[in-house]
Amino acid sequence: MLQAEGVQLLCLTASSGVPLFSRGSTKQLPFSVIGSLNGVHMFGGGQGALLSCCETDRGARVVWRVFRDSVMLIAVSSGGDSTVTELQLCRLLENTWNCMVLVLGQEELSNVRNVERLKRDLRSCYRLIDQLLDPGDDESVMGYLTNCADCLLPPNPSLLQEALDAFTQAADSEFGCLLIRGRVAVATEKWWRLVSQEVVLLSLLVRCMSGTTSCDYPVFLPVGSPTVAHRLLRFQLLQGVDVCTLCGPAPSLHHAKTELVGRFWSPLMETLHGLLAQTQHTPVPSIALHPDILALLLINRETSRSLSVPGRPPAVTPQDGVPPLPSSSRRWELLRLFYTFAITRYFTSGEAAAPPAEPLQEDFSQGFCHTPLHCYLVTEECKCYGLQTPQHQLFLLAALTMPTFALRSIATQTLTSITAATGF
Amino acid sequence: MSRVVFHAVKMEYERNKSLGVAPVIPHGPIIVADWHRCPDSKEYFTKIFQKKRRKTFGLLEAPAMPPQIHVDTVRYKIFLAGKSGVGKTALAARLGGSDIPNMHYETTGIETTAVFWPVKLKENGRVLFFKYLFWDCGENALRRFDHLLPSCKEQVDAILFLFSFTDHGSFEDLSNQISRVTDPSDRIVKLVVGTKFDLFMHTDVTEREIASFQETWGLPVFRVGGDVNGGLGEVAPLLNALAEHLWHQDCVAASCVPPSSQV
């Protein structure tokens, strides 16, 4: 998605400005431009100023960030018709750095001894980084933006939870997770104690490997264990169902695959098949949404988990007099934009997910002395409603046919019904 | 994994023995060549397809045969060895019938791919599903993390040594690879696969070199490459050859004949 919108990602050494790699948009920036982008940041540094973001009058944006004084990442969006927000670019830089640490470890990235070698080693991060730039056809995955794990709520979690806990324990680990179509269905208690960005990245890594049956990947956890690698074992139980554990030296992949997987998961095969079918169209099969809701994003702020639920699919033949509903991919795009809009303007206070560098634009919310709890937006394509409670944030997209005055009560009811029914 | 097969073969051997049939290590081809082209294979081969594409099987899944037909599955672990960039991941994808990545990404750990392949034995017309598990591990990851190579070698049944026709270095590296991952005393099936054979315009490895390599090492060399249209023709020769060698090895092991009898 970002790739389609002409985002380019550059990586340079922070001290000398040697280009390490460039990913994204097919039209690569000329070397002189890359040099200038680095130069202007360095110039600012010399004057005691930190340059973190700029925007041209045609809507192009550049975001800079230096990590551990050793690597500089720059994201450039080309502007034009596309709408890539500063928040999206900041998240992209953070996630890219985390991917680099995940694969190579912090040590290798912070103490660069041999630039040529680092360049070569960084190639092993391309697959994850390209996935960040273009997450493929599953556009309802929002974790890269929200820093919350994309979840799915199975109707009978206890059965799965028991199996997962037992399986994880048998694999000499406390960290285990069951993913359905790349979303966390159940996870062990310890898995949920990982930093949410790590959960998001591990889910991303598993999504990257969808064609294979199992894997044993050394991974560094960007926050939890940036210098010591763990082993991520992942097994594809059915197509679309993956179970993973984070292990130490034992068990071997061969042993886990031949001895453990069948023992713990074969009895649940029917359950898993059923779950795949139930969740084909929605991550929350137990809830029926109001028919005018196009899509929604629900975040649990305490647990850093999120649900992105699609609404009624667009009608195949548009009816006379009724404006056509946006396509499903457009809905997710609108929802991402509305999320960014709300999170940067209204729901900023105590927001753990705020961009790391303070936004340089004039802080809109500082004009208020209160914390907004609800916000709404009516556009030509849809109506949007956002609300937050101490525990949740809900971002909802509704069809234009829904009366604006009804948005609030529908949003509140939706939140109550989902949380009451699922305990999310 | 081959223990399962070993067991199956052994049972057959025991049964034959009780019937007074002498154990036979077949000479010449053991399996029906090009069976995927025969009409009687259709009902088996359709089970590894889904919507005209090869089906990917999760660990809990297997081809679903109708209840009246019983087909045994024999499992083998096969390690893909070769220099970085020769196309180990692409070969695994090609054999498994999934999309070959259009860009080269380094594999940063071990990835395994399961491939089901129906095989008909010549001797008694019995049909078996061979379940190959291809183990693919990036060379750089192997170098950075010590535990990966032993894990790949653990109970391995066969090793495919890969080189690329466009990279002479990868061909020269073969002997290194062979001595690094195998032991002369191993009873492991070893085959060599040359990848990117379609790029003959840029080929870097001559037929003469391959012939002399085959003579020195006594290992068969296969050639793969080119566009993939999902047909079986492009993977069948290699998958059948693997079946042939692995089954022969199991027969040898089961009847304790010295491994000198070559196929």
Interface residues (C-beta under 8 A of the other chain):
Chain A: V103 D121 R123 S124 Y126 R127 D130 M209 G211 T212 T213 S214 C215 D216 Y217 P218 A229 R231 L232 F235 Q236 L237 L238 Q239 V241 P249 S252 L253 H254 K257 T258 V261 G262 W265 S266 M269 L272
Chain B: M1 T56 F57 G58 L59 L60 E61 K77 A92 A93 G96 S98 D99 M103 Y105 E106 T108 G109 I110 E111 T112 T113 A114 L133 G138 N140 A141 R144 F145 H147 L148 S151 E154 Q155
